[in-house]
């Protein structure tokens, strides 16, 4: 049989999505509205759902452990074991949420330092220095992303949650000066694993406006305003027209911005996979 004879047309796949946002923007509650979720906890996510009825609460693996060389405890091993069970064992979970990759990154960096043969004190000095520790950490993230591809092949959606950071962009030939952007809060080598290999990278924010600012007749600001929030959540799904969101993307034709009411998921109708499997009524 030739390779050409094995060629097929694409079929809808379970989505792999990265959702980022500042604390309190509703990343965890949005992830919980995907079908039958189970959370891998790099940080404690349970308190978000304490007010829900038991039947409505998502499932949780135990929180990932802190690294400990003396007891040979590695969070990187524990999360792979959790993912392996989801890949190989029978269960009813349809969505796996890693909450958050930012905290997972901190655990991985701590593990690299804790188990460093030269007993390095920092991630920058670990693995021989010269950014070696960041390379090792990025490889650990890549292993997680590779395992999640097996989940996708089983028809399980994967949601990576991340905290937002603000970084300065320098020396861009297409920009006249330095500028700041929103990004995932982790080293760029690890960040690329999620940005480059997710079907969608979506940022959540609360809707804000400036109140009380004043200018004179020449347009010069004479009084600074205050940032106010409406409390509404906005999902930004495309970088076009949104200054500072250069890593946002989606392959599903979503609107650039969508309101995200509490307890609702406006993203679901855009995934053909759910229509093909009748997960979304």
Beta strands, then each sheet from edge to edge (+ up, - down):
strand 1: 16-21
strand 2: 37-41
strand 3: 59-60
strand 4: 95-99
strand 5: 157-169
strand 6: 179-184
strand 7: 200-211
strand 8: 214-215
strand 9: 221-223
strand 10: 226-236
strand 11: 249-250
strand 12: 257-259
sheet 1: 3+ 2+ 4+ 5+ 1+ 7+ 10- 12+
sheet 2: 3+ 2+ 4+ 5+ 1+ 7+ 11-
sheet 3: 3+ 2+ 4+ 5+ 6-
sheet 4: 8+ 9-
end
